[in-house]
Amino acid sequence: MKSIILHPDAAIREIIRTQLEHLHHVVVHEDTNIAQILVAVAKYRPHFVVAEDPEQIHRGRIVTLFEALSLRVPILWYPPGFIGAAGEGWLTAEISRLLEGSSAHGFAHYSGESRSVLRDLGYAPFEDGAKRNFPAFGDASSLGLAREMAAFAQQVECALTHHATARRYLRQCLLTDRGLRREVAYRAVHSSHKIYWLREHVFRLVGVLSHYLNGVEPAYLPPPAPPSPKLDFLHHTSIAENYYAATSLLMQGIKPSWMSPLRSVLNMKFTGQDEAALLEETLTLAGWSLLLREIAIAQVRVMECALRPEQPWYSTGLPSRALHRATQTFCDFWDLRQLRTNPEHLRLIADGIVVDGVRSPRALSVVPPFGHYVETRTNNSSQT
């Protein structure tokens, strides 16, 4: 077990540390500075904290701080003057009592409107002023902003027609996702080529995004589920619907660094790879599925706000953290860099489309008809 000791007296800290070591516990940190407790707990993630506040000045403050940040780490209040063998016996009993029934709490418990992130000093050269998620770009370009506004406007226009269909499609994709995880885990450990079901699932999730793109016909997107719970088909190469959905994204613009990897996923297939190579592709496909699942959820949520003028979405200050994150994910994925830093424009554009009936010029590419992909895939198949 790992522990942190908080005590103002160095001699008492040493006694407690020795007692814990005798009990085969690891003391990862000792500190007298109450303000450092957050850093210590976040960095070392101890199983419990041993603390003594002889005058009980800070006890309420520490408890309140832990509760406010949902830090579910037991605090063992060491009685003043409780040292020696008696103290060790007391520690043994109290540690057992505190840890009994305690459980770890995962990342999902951060569901509030704010969250603090503490960083190691090694990240100092890469703080917010030098983030690497986007290369630096100069002054905002009015032409670039106009392109981004037109791209977003066209997505909102498509949402007027296809949003309800996209929501149903997403719900079915999420049900498929839930059932597919266990199946794919079994196939992956079994080193089976059936992990390429994940390739089809990746493009189901791409299909959610494609509902909002100019010229896409939802009927020709990848089916969001297998034919039935008891029947499926394992394709050797990507089906025409995958190419249709992928092309719609690549033509209308996503974050450039994602384009080439998405193309590589489209062309993945089993060619007799050894187990190590097969596992590598499995992990790649699983990662794409996980990320696109969250991006698809963010997309639908942003469009839900765009279509509902009554939503408090950047019109009356910052939205909830979850909605803000969804909006930023949406803008990042579609490479809307200037709208990302000026999100208040999103509401103005959406209101113009939904409330005022403004229509944007058809300046962006339209995905070719689905028949083109069927012919292409048929010709390719006949050549092989």
Secondary structure by P-SEA (a helix, b strand, c coil): cccccccccaaaaaaaaaaaaaaccccccccccccaaaaaaaaccccbbbbbccccccaaaaaaaaaaacccbbbbbcccccccaaaaaaaaaaaaaaaccbbbbccccccccbbbbbbccccccccccccccccccccccaaaaaaaaaaaaaaaaaaaccaaaaaaaaaaaaaaaaaaaaaaaaaaaacccccaaaaaaaaaaaaaaaccccccccccccccccccccbbbbbccccaaaaaaaaaaaaacccccaaaaaaaaaacccccccaaaaaaaaaaaaaaaaaaaaaaaaaaaaaaaaacccccccccccccaaaaaaaaaaaaaacaaaaaacaaaaaaaaaaaccccccccccccccccaaaaaaaaaaaaaac
